[in-house]
């Protein structure tokens, strides 16, 4: 287990950040997967978004709306992510 790791990287021309492969593998980020980026004061926190996370958030949203999201016209996609996060 890593305690603390520092890796110097260079941002791309448009400010894009590439997470090194060794870091992606260690924290569980996968190709075509999803991640959550949280801004905390002056730094970023990145973690993988799992299917279990999505299901949990859907259940919480459903509970908040009386268990019937179809009445709220929720669809899987951008609207879900706006509501969840």
GIJODA-V598401 format. One record per helix or strand of 3 or more residues. SS is the DSSP state (~ for helix, > for strand). FROM is the first residue (numbers start at 1). LEN is the number of residues. Records with the same first field share a line. If there is no record, write none. Layout:
# GIJODA-V598401
SS=FROM-LEN  FROM-LEN
This chain:
# GIJODA-V598401
~=21-7  51-14  78-7
>=34-7  43-7
